[in-house]
Amino acid sequence: QVQLVESGGGLVQAGESLRLSCAASRRPISNYAMAWFQQAPGKEREFVAGISPSGMTIDYADSVKGRFTISRDNAKNTVYLQMTSLKHEDTAVYYCAADPDGVRTSSRAGVYDYWGQGTQVTVST
C-alpha cells in the first residue's frame, strides 16, 4: 500500500507562486496515474490536475489551465504541482491522489485508491 505525503503549502499573496510536492513511499508509483485535488471550506473535493504514469498525458481543470503545471519524477517517487499567478479562489487544502490501475488520468475522485493528508494553500488578496 502506497503512502502519500504532501508538502509545500503555505500563505502567499495573490500573484505569487508555490510548488507542492507529493512524496510516495512503501511502493513505487511509476505505474500509477497521479492527480491533485483541492477542497475549499464548505465545498466538495475538486480535480485540479492529473498525469499518466509515463507523464505523456496531462489534464487540467479549466480554472488552472495556463497557471498550474503538474509533473512527476518517477526516480524520486514524487509528483509536483507548480502553481503560479495564484488567486484568492485557489485557497484550499490540496490533496495528492494515486490510482494504481490508471493508464490515463481521471478527474473523478472515486477512481483514486490512495490519498495524502493534504496541505493548506492560502492566497491573500
TIROGU-54465 format. One record per atom (N, C-alpha, C, O): x, y negated, z negated; residue in three letters. Coordinates in nm, 3 decimals. Each point is the difference from the previous one (the first is absolute). Layout:
N
+---------+---------+---------+--------+
:       u :       v :       w : gudren :
+---------+---------+---------+--------+
:       X :       Y :       Z :    ALA :
...
+---------+---------+---------+--------+
END
This chain:
125
+---------+---------+---------+--------+
:       u :       v :       w : gudren :
+---------+---------+---------+--------+
:   0.084 :   0.118 :   0.000 :    GLN :
:  -0.084 :  -0.118 :   0.000 :    GLN :
:   0.088 :  -0.124 :   0.000 :    GLN :
:   0.091 :  -0.011 :  -0.082 :    GLN :
:  -0.117 :  -0.081 :   0.173 :    VAL :
:   0.085 :  -0.117 :   0.012 :    VAL :
:  -0.045 :  -0.107 :  -0.100 :    VAL :
:  -0.119 :  -0.014 :  -0.028 :    VAL :
:   0.215 :  -0.060 :  -0.024 :    GLN :
:  -0.027 :  -0.112 :  -0.090 :    GLN :
:   0.040 :  -0.129 :   0.072 :    GLN :
:   0.106 :  -0.007 :   0.062 :    GLN :
:  -0.192 :  -0.093 :  -0.070 :    LEU :
:   0.024 :  -0.128 :   0.068 :    LEU :
:   0.008 :  -0.111 :  -0.104 :    LEU :
:  -0.083 :  -0.008 :  -0.090 :    LEU :
:   0.185 :  -0.076 :   0.102 :    VAL :
:   0.016 :  -0.112 :  -0.091 :    VAL :
:   0.022 :  -0.128 :   0.081 :    VAL :
:   0.098 :  -0.012 :   0.073 :    VAL :
:  -0.190 :  -0.082 :  -0.088 :    GLU :
:   0.011 :  -0.128 :   0.069 :    GLU :
:   0.079 :  -0.099 :  -0.084 :    GLU :
:   0.004 :   0.008 :  -0.123 :    GLU :
:   0.059 :  -0.101 :   0.191 :    SER :
:   0.071 :  -0.110 :  -0.066 :    SER :
:   0.006 :  -0.119 :   0.095 :    SER :
:  -0.028 :   0.013 :   0.120 :    SER :
:   0.065 :  -0.128 :  -0.175 :    GLY :
:   0.019 :  -0.118 :   0.084 :    GLY :
:  -0.109 :  -0.103 :  -0.009 :    GLY :
:   0.012 :  -0.108 :   0.058 :    GLY :
:  -0.119 :   0.138 :  -0.131 :    GLY :
:  -0.106 :  -0.097 :  -0.015 :    GLY :
:   0.043 :  -0.117 :  -0.087 :    GLY :
:   0.106 :   0.003 :  -0.063 :    GLY :
:  -0.190 :  -0.106 :   0.059 :    GLY :
:   0.031 :  -0.115 :  -0.082 :    GLY :
:  -0.089 :  -0.117 :   0.031 :    GLY :
:  -0.099 :   0.012 :   0.072 :    GLY :
:   0.135 :  -0.127 :  -0.129 :    LEU :
:  -0.074 :  -0.125 :   0.019 :    LEU :
:   0.079 :  -0.088 :   0.096 :    LEU :
:   0.116 :  -0.032 :  -0.025 :    LEU :
:  -0.180 :  -0.008 :   0.134 :    VAL :
:   0.063 :  -0.087 :   0.098 :    VAL :
:  -0.098 :  -0.109 :   0.040 :    VAL :
:  -0.120 :   0.008 :  -0.028 :    VAL :
:   0.172 :  -0.109 :   0.095 :    GLN :
:  -0.085 :  -0.106 :   0.052 :    GLN :
:  -0.044 :   0.034 :   0.143 :    GLN :
:   0.066 :   0.076 :   0.070 :    GLN :
:  -0.175 :  -0.135 :  -0.031 :    ALA :
:  -0.049 :   0.020 :   0.136 :    ALA :
:   0.109 :  -0.039 :   0.100 :    ALA :
:   0.068 :  -0.101 :  -0.016 :    ALA :
:  -0.053 :   0.184 :   0.119 :    GLY :
:   0.101 :  -0.024 :   0.101 :    GLY :
:   0.130 :   0.075 :  -0.022 :    GLY :
:   0.082 :   0.012 :   0.091 :    GLY :
:  -0.064 :   0.039 :  -0.212 :    GLU :
:   0.123 :   0.072 :  -0.032 :    GLU :
:  -0.011 :   0.147 :   0.040 :    GLU :
:  -0.102 :   0.045 :   0.053 :    GLU :
:   0.209 :   0.029 :  -0.079 :    SER :
:   0.008 :   0.140 :   0.042 :    SER :
:   0.031 :   0.091 :  -0.117 :    SER :
:   0.055 :  -0.042 :  -0.102 :    SER :
:  -0.090 :   0.168 :   0.118 :    LEU :
:   0.034 :   0.106 :  -0.094 :    LEU :
:   0.023 :   0.128 :   0.078 :    LEU :
:  -0.056 :   0.020 :   0.107 :    LEU :
:   0.140 :   0.067 :  -0.163 :    ARG :
:   0.016 :   0.132 :   0.058 :    ARG :
:  -0.032 :   0.104 :  -0.106 :    ARG :
:   0.064 :   0.006 :  -0.105 :    ARG :
:  -0.163 :   0.076 :   0.134 :    LEU :
:  -0.038 :   0.109 :  -0.089 :    LEU :
:   0.073 :   0.127 :   0.043 :    LEU :
:   0.025 :   0.023 :   0.119 :    LEU :
:   0.009 :   0.057 :  -0.217 :    SER :
:   0.062 :   0.129 :   0.025 :    SER :
:  -0.083 :   0.110 :  -0.064 :    SER :
:  -0.063 :  -0.019 :  -0.104 :    SER :
:   0.063 :   0.134 :   0.168 :    CYS :
:  -0.068 :   0.119 :  -0.053 :    CYS :
:   0.101 :   0.114 :   0.004 :    CYS :
:   0.031 :   0.053 :   0.106 :    CYS :
:   0.019 :  -0.018 :  -0.222 :    ALA :
:   0.100 :   0.106 :  -0.008 :    ALA :
:  -0.068 :   0.131 :  -0.034 :    ALA :
:  -0.074 :   0.010 :  -0.098 :    ALA :
:   0.099 :   0.090 :   0.180 :    ALA :
:  -0.059 :   0.133 :  -0.022 :    ALA :
:   0.103 :   0.092 :  -0.064 :    ALA :
:   0.120 :  -0.010 :   0.025 :    ALA :
:  -0.170 :   0.100 :  -0.109 :    SER :
:   0.088 :   0.097 :  -0.064 :    SER :
:  -0.069 :   0.135 :  -0.006 :    SER :
:  -0.120 :   0.011 :   0.028 :    SER :
:   0.195 :   0.090 :  -0.064 :    ARG :
:  -0.041 :   0.140 :  -0.015 :    ARG :
:  -0.010 :   0.073 :   0.133 :    ARG :
:   0.031 :   0.119 :   0.006 :    ARG :
:  -0.072 :  -0.187 :   0.099 :    ARG :
:  -0.006 :   0.064 :   0.132 :    ARG :
:   0.033 :  -0.104 :   0.107 :    ARG :
:  -0.028 :  -0.118 :  -0.019 :    ARG :
:   0.086 :   0.160 :   0.128 :    PRO :
:   0.026 :  -0.094 :   0.110 :    PRO :
:  -0.130 :  -0.040 :   0.069 :    PRO :
:  -0.092 :   0.082 :   0.013 :    PRO :
:   0.084 :  -0.206 :   0.030 :    ILE :
:  -0.121 :  -0.050 :   0.066 :    ILE :
:   0.019 :  -0.016 :   0.149 :    ILE :
:  -0.082 :  -0.064 :   0.066 :    ILE :
:   0.186 :   0.121 :  -0.012 :    SER :
:   0.030 :  -0.018 :   0.143 :    SER :
:  -0.110 :   0.053 :   0.090 :    SER :
:  -0.013 :  -0.045 :   0.114 :    SER :
:  -0.067 :   0.139 :  -0.162 :    ASN :
:  -0.111 :   0.054 :   0.079 :    ASN :
:  -0.136 :  -0.053 :  -0.044 :    ASN :
:  -0.103 :   0.052 :   0.042 :    ASN :
:   0.103 :  -0.154 :  -0.124 :    TYR :
:  -0.123 :  -0.057 :  -0.053 :    TYR :
:  -0.035 :  -0.130 :   0.073 :    TYR :
:   0.088 :  -0.082 :   0.027 :    TYR :
:  -0.215 :   0.064 :   0.005 :    ALA :
:  -0.047 :  -0.133 :   0.038 :    ALA :
:  -0.009 :  -0.082 :  -0.128 :    ALA :
:  -0.045 :   0.049 :  -0.104 :    ALA :
:   0.086 :  -0.174 :   0.112 :    MET :
:   0.003 :  -0.087 :  -0.117 :    MET :
:  -0.080 :  -0.126 :   0.026 :    MET :
:  -0.017 :  -0.042 :   0.115 :    MET :
:  -0.031 :  -0.018 :  -0.221 :    ALA :
:  -0.081 :  -0.121 :   0.017 :    ALA :
:   0.008 :  -0.088 :  -0.123 :    ALA :
:   0.037 :   0.045 :  -0.108 :    ALA :
:  -0.072 :  -0.170 :   0.127 :    TRP :
:  -0.018 :  -0.096 :  -0.109 :    TRP :
:  -0.148 :  -0.042 :   0.000 :    TRP :
:  -0.060 :  -0.025 :   0.104 :    TRP :
:   0.005 :   0.018 :  -0.224 :    PHE :
:  -0.134 :  -0.051 :  -0.022 :    PHE :
:   0.007 :  -0.113 :  -0.101 :    PHE :
:   0.097 :  -0.011 :  -0.076 :    PHE :
:  -0.199 :  -0.073 :   0.076 :    GLN :
:  -0.010 :  -0.107 :  -0.099 :    GLN :
:  -0.137 :   0.006 :  -0.067 :    GLN :
:  -0.100 :   0.041 :   0.060 :    GLN :
:   0.099 :  -0.082 :  -0.184 :    GLN :
:  -0.126 :  -0.007 :  -0.073 :    GLN :
:  -0.003 :  -0.128 :  -0.082 :    GLN :
:   0.078 :  -0.017 :  -0.094 :    GLN :
:  -0.167 :  -0.073 :   0.131 :    ALA :
:  -0.019 :  -0.124 :  -0.073 :    ALA :
:  -0.106 :   0.021 :  -0.109 :    ALA :
:  -0.080 :   0.092 :   0.011 :    ALA :
:   0.080 :  -0.176 :  -0.114 :    PRO :
:  -0.098 :   0.015 :  -0.107 :    PRO :
:  -0.143 :   0.000 :   0.053 :    PRO :
:  -0.039 :  -0.090 :   0.075 :    PRO :
:  -0.038 :   0.190 :  -0.115 :    GLY :
:  -0.139 :   0.007 :   0.039 :    GLY :
:  -0.024 :   0.051 :   0.141 :    GLY :
:  -0.114 :   0.003 :   0.046 :    GLY :
:   0.221 :   0.037 :   0.022 :    LYS :
:  -0.015 :   0.046 :   0.138 :    LYS :
:   0.048 :   0.144 :   0.014 :    LYS :
:   0.072 :   0.052 :  -0.085 :    LYS :
:  -0.113 :   0.011 :   0.195 :    GLU :
:   0.045 :   0.135 :   0.027 :    GLU :
:   0.144 :  -0.001 :   0.052 :    GLU :
:   0.050 :  -0.101 :   0.048 :    GLU :
:   0.013 :   0.217 :  -0.058 :    ARG :
:   0.135 :   0.014 :   0.053 :    ARG :
:  -0.006 :  -0.007 :   0.153 :    ARG :
:  -0.081 :   0.068 :   0.063 :    ARG :
:   0.167 :  -0.150 :  -0.005 :    GLU :
:  -0.003 :  -0.023 :   0.143 :    GLU :
:   0.134 :   0.033 :   0.066 :    GLU :
:   0.106 :  -0.021 :  -0.058 :    GLU :
:  -0.115 :   0.074 :   0.178 :    PHE :
:   0.119 :   0.034 :   0.078 :    PHE :
:   0.075 :  -0.126 :   0.039 :    PHE :
:  -0.060 :  -0.100 :   0.039 :    PHE :
:   0.192 :   0.105 :  -0.050 :    VAL :
:   0.085 :  -0.111 :   0.041 :    VAL :
:   0.084 :   0.040 :   0.122 :    VAL :
:   0.000 :  -0.069 :   0.102 :    VAL :
:   0.072 :   0.181 :  -0.115 :    ALA :
:   0.089 :   0.043 :   0.107 :    ALA :
:   0.029 :   0.148 :  -0.014 :    ALA :
:   0.000 :   0.054 :  -0.111 :    ALA :
:   0.026 :   0.012 :   0.223 :    GLY :
:   0.033 :   0.142 :  -0.002 :    GLY :
:   0.110 :   0.031 :   0.100 :    GLY :
:   0.016 :  -0.070 :   0.100 :    GLY :
:   0.059 :   0.176 :  -0.128 :    ILE :
:   0.111 :   0.039 :   0.087 :    ILE :
:   0.005 :   0.151 :   0.010 :    ILE :
:  -0.014 :   0.070 :  -0.101 :    ILE :
:   0.034 :  -0.020 :   0.222 :    SER :
:   0.006 :   0.144 :   0.022 :    SER :
:   0.133 :   0.056 :  -0.053 :    SER :
:   0.091 :  -0.077 :  -0.030 :    SER :
:  -0.080 :   0.208 :   0.019 :    PRO :
:   0.124 :   0.060 :  -0.051 :    PRO :
:   0.125 :  -0.045 :   0.077 :    PRO :
:   0.104 :  -0.024 :  -0.061 :    PRO :
:  -0.113 :   0.014 :   0.190 :    SER :
:   0.115 :  -0.038 :   0.080 :    SER :
:   0.022 :  -0.150 :   0.003 :    SER :
:   0.108 :  -0.048 :   0.037 :    SER :
:  -0.210 :  -0.027 :  -0.077 :    GLY :
:   0.008 :  -0.145 :   0.009 :    GLY :
:  -0.040 :  -0.055 :   0.135 :    GLY :
:   0.003 :  -0.121 :   0.022 :    GLY :
:  -0.042 :   0.210 :   0.069 :    MET :
:  -0.032 :  -0.044 :   0.137 :    MET :
:  -0.139 :  -0.063 :   0.008 :    MET :
:  -0.025 :  -0.083 :   0.088 :    MET :
:  -0.065 :   0.122 :  -0.178 :    THR :
:  -0.136 :  -0.056 :   0.000 :    THR :
:  -0.021 :  -0.082 :  -0.126 :    THR :
:   0.020 :   0.048 :  -0.111 :    THR :
:  -0.059 :  -0.173 :   0.131 :    ILE :
:  -0.021 :  -0.092 :  -0.111 :    ILE :
:  -0.132 :  -0.073 :   0.023 :    ILE :
:  -0.030 :  -0.043 :   0.111 :    ILE :
:  -0.046 :   0.030 :  -0.217 :    ASP :
:  -0.127 :  -0.072 :   0.006 :    ASP :
:  -0.006 :  -0.103 :  -0.112 :    ASP :
:   0.058 :   0.018 :  -0.107 :    ASP :
:  -0.128 :  -0.128 :   0.135 :    TYR :
:  -0.018 :  -0.106 :  -0.099 :    TYR :
:  -0.147 :  -0.041 :  -0.006 :    TYR :
:  -0.073 :   0.008 :   0.099 :    TYR :
:   0.033 :  -0.052 :  -0.217 :    ALA :
:  -0.128 :  -0.067 :  -0.012 :    ALA :
:   0.008 :  -0.133 :   0.074 :    ALA :
:   0.107 :  -0.062 :   0.006 :    ALA :
:  -0.218 :   0.019 :   0.051 :    ASP :
:   0.001 :  -0.125 :   0.076 :    ASP :
:   0.047 :  -0.118 :  -0.085 :    ASP :
:   0.062 :  -0.093 :   0.051 :    ASP :
:  -0.093 :   0.098 :  -0.178 :    SER :
:   0.031 :  -0.112 :  -0.088 :    SER :
:   0.149 :  -0.021 :  -0.022 :    SER :
:   0.042 :  -0.108 :  -0.043 :    SER :
:   0.040 :   0.211 :   0.072 :    VAL :
:   0.144 :  -0.012 :  -0.026 :    VAL :
:   0.085 :   0.008 :   0.125 :    VAL :
:   0.122 :  -0.015 :  -0.006 :    VAL :
:  -0.184 :   0.039 :   0.120 :    LYS :
:   0.075 :   0.011 :   0.125 :    LYS :
:   0.081 :  -0.127 :   0.025 :    LYS :
:  -0.052 :  -0.112 :  -0.011 :    LYS :
:   0.178 :   0.131 :   0.047 :    GLY :
:   0.088 :  -0.113 :   0.025 :    GLY :
:   0.067 :  -0.056 :  -0.124 :    GLY :
:   0.091 :  -0.082 :   0.011 :    GLY :
:  -0.136 :   0.125 :  -0.129 :    ARG :
:   0.060 :  -0.050 :  -0.125 :    ARG :
:   0.068 :   0.111 :  -0.080 :    ARG :
:   0.102 :  -0.024 :  -0.064 :    ARG :
:  -0.157 :   0.145 :   0.068 :    PHE :
:   0.055 :   0.111 :  -0.077 :    PHE :
:   0.064 :   0.101 :   0.095 :    PHE :
:  -0.043 :   0.016 :   0.114 :    PHE :
:   0.147 :   0.051 :  -0.164 :    THR :
:   0.068 :   0.104 :   0.077 :    THR :
:   0.024 :   0.121 :  -0.089 :    THR :
:   0.061 :  -0.011 :  -0.106 :    THR :
:  -0.110 :   0.125 :   0.150 :    ILE :
:   0.024 :   0.125 :  -0.073 :    ILE :
:   0.116 :   0.072 :   0.067 :    ILE :
:   0.013 :  -0.002 :   0.123 :    ILE :
:   0.070 :   0.065 :  -0.204 :    SER :
:   0.112 :   0.077 :   0.054 :    SER :
:   0.032 :   0.113 :  -0.097 :    SER :
:  -0.048 :   0.003 :  -0.113 :    SER :
:   0.130 :   0.089 :   0.159 :    ARG :
:   0.038 :   0.112 :  -0.086 :    ARG :
:   0.144 :   0.039 :   0.026 :    ARG :
:   0.052 :  -0.014 :   0.111 :    ARG :
:   0.011 :   0.062 :  -0.216 :    ASP :
:   0.134 :   0.055 :   0.009 :    ASP :
:  -0.008 :   0.140 :  -0.056 :    ASP :
:   0.006 :   0.019 :  -0.122 :    ASP :
:  -0.020 :   0.080 :   0.209 :    ASN :
:  -0.018 :   0.137 :  -0.047 :    ASN :
:   0.124 :   0.053 :  -0.071 :    ASN :
:  -0.010 :   0.088 :  -0.085 :    ASN :
:   0.125 :  -0.140 :   0.119 :    ALA :
:   0.123 :   0.043 :  -0.069 :    ALA :
:  -0.002 :  -0.043 :  -0.146 :    ALA :
:   0.056 :   0.067 :  -0.086 :    ALA :
:  -0.122 :  -0.181 :   0.059 :    LYS :
:  -0.010 :  -0.050 :  -0.137 :    LYS :
:  -0.133 :   0.038 :  -0.065 :    LYS :
:  -0.025 :  -0.031 :  -0.116 :    LYS :
:  -0.060 :   0.100 :   0.193 :    ASN :
:  -0.130 :   0.042 :  -0.053 :    ASN :
:  -0.081 :  -0.121 :  -0.049 :    ASN :
:  -0.063 :   0.005 :  -0.106 :    ASN :
:   0.067 :  -0.111 :   0.184 :    THR :
:  -0.059 :  -0.127 :  -0.043 :    THR :
:  -0.076 :  -0.065 :   0.116 :    THR :
:   0.040 :   0.007 :   0.116 :    THR :
:  -0.151 :  -0.071 :  -0.153 :    VAL :
:  -0.080 :  -0.076 :   0.094 :    VAL :
:  -0.003 :  -0.145 :  -0.049 :    VAL :
:   0.000 :  -0.027 :  -0.120 :    VAL :
:  -0.002 :  -0.065 :   0.215 :    TYR :
:   0.004 :  -0.142 :  -0.034 :    TYR :
:  -0.119 :  -0.075 :   0.059 :    TYR :
:  -0.060 :   0.043 :   0.098 :    TYR :
:   0.028 :  -0.155 :  -0.159 :    LEU :
:  -0.098 :  -0.092 :   0.056 :    LEU :
:   0.058 :  -0.140 :  -0.014 :    LEU :
:   0.004 :  -0.057 :  -0.109 :    LEU :
:   0.040 :   0.002 :   0.221 :    GLN :
:   0.050 :  -0.137 :   0.002 :    GLN :
:  -0.117 :  -0.093 :   0.023 :    GLN :
:  -0.070 :   0.010 :   0.101 :    GLN :
:   0.048 :  -0.100 :  -0.194 :    MET :
:  -0.113 :  -0.092 :   0.006 :    MET :
:   0.052 :  -0.142 :   0.014 :    MET :
:   0.077 :  -0.047 :  -0.084 :    MET :
:  -0.118 :  -0.021 :   0.190 :    THR :
:   0.041 :  -0.138 :   0.022 :    THR :
:  -0.123 :  -0.090 :   0.012 :    THR :
:  -0.112 :   0.049 :   0.014 :    THR :
:   0.134 :  -0.178 :  -0.020 :    SER :
:  -0.109 :  -0.098 :   0.009 :    SER :
:  -0.117 :   0.040 :  -0.090 :    SER :
:  -0.115 :   0.000 :   0.043 :    SER :
:   0.146 :   0.032 :  -0.166 :    LEU :
:  -0.101 :   0.049 :  -0.092 :    LEU :
:  -0.108 :  -0.105 :  -0.026 :    LEU :
:   0.028 :  -0.119 :  -0.007 :    LEU :
:  -0.150 :   0.167 :  -0.007 :    LYS :
:  -0.116 :  -0.084 :  -0.026 :    LYS :
:  -0.060 :   0.036 :  -0.135 :    LYS :
:   0.023 :   0.109 :  -0.053 :    LYS :
:  -0.101 :  -0.202 :  -0.002 :    HIS :
:  -0.063 :   0.027 :  -0.129 :    HIS :
:  -0.086 :   0.126 :   0.008 :    HIS :
:  -0.007 :   0.077 :  -0.095 :    HIS :
:  -0.059 :  -0.057 :   0.210 :    GLU :
:  -0.088 :   0.116 :   0.014 :    GLU :
:   0.076 :   0.132 :   0.011 :    GLU :
:  -0.063 :   0.106 :   0.003 :    GLU :
:   0.195 :  -0.109 :   0.001 :    ASP :
:   0.080 :   0.124 :  -0.004 :    ASP :
:   0.018 :   0.048 :  -0.144 :    ASP :
:   0.053 :   0.109 :  -0.023 :    ASP :
:  -0.095 :  -0.189 :  -0.073 :    THR :
:   0.012 :   0.038 :  -0.140 :    THR :
:  -0.076 :   0.128 :  -0.028 :    THR :
:  -0.121 :   0.008 :   0.024 :    THR :
:   0.191 :   0.093 :  -0.075 :    ALA :
:  -0.060 :   0.131 :  -0.024 :    ALA :
:   0.105 :   0.091 :  -0.063 :    ALA :
:   0.118 :  -0.035 :  -0.008 :    ALA :
:  -0.164 :   0.150 :  -0.037 :    VAL :
:   0.091 :   0.108 :  -0.034 :    VAL :
:   0.023 :   0.080 :   0.129 :    VAL :
:  -0.095 :   0.037 :   0.069 :    VAL :
:   0.221 :  -0.011 :  -0.040 :    TYR :
:   0.035 :   0.072 :   0.122 :    TYR :
:   0.043 :   0.142 :  -0.036 :    TYR :
:   0.085 :   0.022 :  -0.086 :    TYR :
:  -0.145 :   0.074 :   0.155 :    TYR :
:   0.025 :   0.141 :  -0.024 :    TYR :
:   0.064 :   0.066 :   0.121 :    TYR :
:  -0.035 :  -0.029 :   0.115 :    TYR :
:   0.128 :   0.117 :  -0.142 :    CYS :
:   0.060 :   0.084 :   0.102 :    CYS :
:  -0.075 :   0.134 :  -0.001 :    CYS :
:  -0.038 :   0.049 :  -0.106 :    CYS :
:   0.019 :   0.009 :   0.224 :    ALA :
:  -0.073 :   0.126 :   0.011 :    ALA :
:   0.068 :   0.092 :   0.100 :    ALA :
:   0.062 :  -0.046 :   0.096 :    ALA :
:  -0.075 :   0.176 :  -0.121 :    ALA :
:   0.065 :   0.100 :   0.085 :    ALA :
:  -0.099 :   0.108 :   0.043 :    ALA :
:  -0.079 :   0.050 :  -0.080 :    ALA :
:   0.085 :  -0.015 :   0.208 :    ASP :
:  -0.083 :   0.106 :   0.056 :    ASP :
:   0.092 :   0.109 :   0.055 :    ASP :
:   0.061 :  -0.018 :   0.106 :    ASP :
:  -0.050 :   0.130 :  -0.176 :    PRO :
:   0.094 :   0.105 :   0.044 :    PRO :
:  -0.042 :   0.067 :   0.130 :    PRO :
:   0.081 :   0.064 :   0.066 :    PRO :
:  -0.209 :  -0.078 :  -0.030 :    ASP :
:  -0.050 :   0.064 :   0.122 :    ASP :
:  -0.006 :  -0.095 :   0.117 :    ASP :
:  -0.039 :   0.039 :   0.110 :    ASP :
:   0.078 :  -0.164 :  -0.132 :    GLY :
:  -0.019 :  -0.100 :   0.104 :    GLY :
:   0.107 :   0.000 :   0.106 :    GLY :
:   0.119 :  -0.004 :  -0.029 :    GLY :
:  -0.162 :   0.010 :   0.153 :    VAL :
:   0.090 :  -0.017 :   0.112 :    VAL :
:  -0.017 :  -0.140 :   0.060 :    VAL :
:   0.078 :  -0.045 :   0.084 :    VAL :
:  -0.184 :  -0.022 :  -0.132 :    ARG :
:  -0.023 :  -0.137 :   0.040 :    ARG :
:  -0.057 :  -0.074 :  -0.119 :    ARG :
:  -0.035 :   0.061 :  -0.100 :    ARG :
:   0.024 :  -0.191 :   0.111 :    THR :
:  -0.047 :  -0.080 :  -0.111 :    THR :
:  -0.152 :   0.003 :  -0.007 :    THR :
:  -0.068 :   0.029 :   0.099 :    THR :
:   0.015 :  -0.058 :  -0.217 :    SER :
:  -0.143 :  -0.011 :  -0.019 :    SER :
:  -0.027 :  -0.117 :  -0.093 :    SER :
:   0.077 :  -0.026 :  -0.092 :    SER :
:  -0.187 :  -0.044 :   0.116 :    SER :
:  -0.039 :  -0.111 :  -0.087 :    SER :
:  -0.093 :   0.045 :  -0.111 :    SER :
:  -0.040 :  -0.081 :  -0.083 :    SER :
:   0.006 :   0.209 :   0.080 :    ARG :
:  -0.093 :   0.052 :  -0.100 :    ARG :
:   0.077 :   0.047 :  -0.123 :    ARG :
:   0.085 :   0.088 :   0.010 :    ARG :
:  -0.115 :  -0.146 :  -0.124 :    ALA :
:   0.069 :   0.034 :  -0.124 :    ALA :
:  -0.016 :   0.147 :  -0.035 :    ALA :
:   0.089 :   0.060 :  -0.060 :    ALA :
:  -0.201 :  -0.002 :   0.096 :    GLY :
:  -0.029 :   0.137 :  -0.039 :    GLY :
:   0.091 :   0.106 :   0.060 :    GLY :
:   0.005 :   0.112 :  -0.049 :    GLY :
:   0.067 :  -0.146 :   0.154 :    VAL :
:   0.086 :   0.102 :   0.063 :    VAL :
:   0.136 :   0.009 :  -0.070 :    VAL :
:   0.076 :   0.094 :   0.025 :    VAL :
:  -0.046 :  -0.189 :  -0.109 :    TYR :
:   0.131 :  -0.002 :  -0.067 :    TYR :
:  -0.007 :   0.075 :  -0.132 :    TYR :
:  -0.086 :  -0.027 :  -0.083 :    TYR :
:   0.177 :   0.122 :   0.065 :    ASP :
:  -0.002 :   0.086 :  -0.118 :    ASP :
:   0.076 :  -0.058 :  -0.118 :    ASP :
:  -0.032 :   0.029 :  -0.115 :    ASP :
:   0.131 :  -0.111 :   0.142 :    TYR :
:   0.087 :  -0.048 :  -0.107 :    TYR :
:   0.004 :  -0.152 :   0.000 :    TYR :
:   0.004 :  -0.064 :   0.105 :    TYR :
:  -0.007 :   0.008 :  -0.227 :    TRP :
:  -0.003 :  -0.145 :  -0.019 :    TRP :
:   0.099 :  -0.041 :  -0.107 :    TRP :
:   0.025 :   0.072 :  -0.095 :    TRP :
:   0.030 :  -0.192 :   0.114 :    GLY :
:   0.082 :  -0.058 :  -0.104 :    GLY :
:  -0.086 :  -0.071 :  -0.103 :    GLY :
:  -0.123 :   0.000 :   0.010 :    GLY :
:   0.188 :  -0.060 :  -0.109 :    GLN :
:  -0.072 :  -0.067 :  -0.107 :    GLN :
:  -0.038 :  -0.143 :   0.035 :    GLN :
:  -0.081 :  -0.063 :  -0.069 :    GLN :
:   0.139 :   0.011 :   0.176 :    GLY :
:  -0.032 :  -0.134 :   0.047 :    GLY :
:   0.097 :  -0.105 :  -0.051 :    GLY :
:   0.062 :   0.016 :  -0.105 :    GLY :
:  -0.050 :  -0.123 :   0.181 :    THR :
:   0.081 :  -0.114 :  -0.040 :    THR :
:  -0.079 :  -0.127 :   0.031 :    THR :
:  -0.058 :  -0.015 :   0.108 :    THR :
:   0.056 :  -0.077 :  -0.205 :    GLN :
:  -0.080 :  -0.121 :   0.013 :    GLN :
:   0.070 :  -0.105 :   0.085 :    GLN :
:   0.117 :  -0.030 :  -0.021 :    GLN :
:  -0.191 :  -0.025 :   0.116 :    VAL :
:   0.047 :  -0.113 :   0.078 :    VAL :
:  -0.097 :  -0.115 :  -0.024 :    VAL :
:  -0.121 :   0.012 :   0.022 :    VAL :
:   0.175 :  -0.123 :  -0.068 :    THR :
:  -0.082 :  -0.118 :  -0.027 :    THR :
:   0.056 :  -0.117 :   0.080 :    THR :
:   0.118 :  -0.034 :  -0.011 :    THR :
:  -0.205 :  -0.027 :   0.093 :    VAL :
:   0.042 :  -0.112 :   0.083 :    VAL :
:  -0.075 :  -0.124 :  -0.046 :    VAL :
:  -0.122 :  -0.008 :   0.008 :    VAL :
:   0.198 :  -0.088 :  -0.056 :    SER :
:  -0.061 :  -0.123 :  -0.049 :    SER :
:  -0.012 :  -0.102 :   0.113 :    SER :
:   0.078 :   0.001 :   0.096 :    SER :
:  -0.178 :  -0.088 :  -0.110 :    THR :
:  -0.022 :  -0.102 :   0.104 :    THR :
:   0.083 :  -0.124 :  -0.028 :    THR :
:  -0.005 :  -0.097 :   0.076 :    THR :
+---------+---------+---------+--------+
END
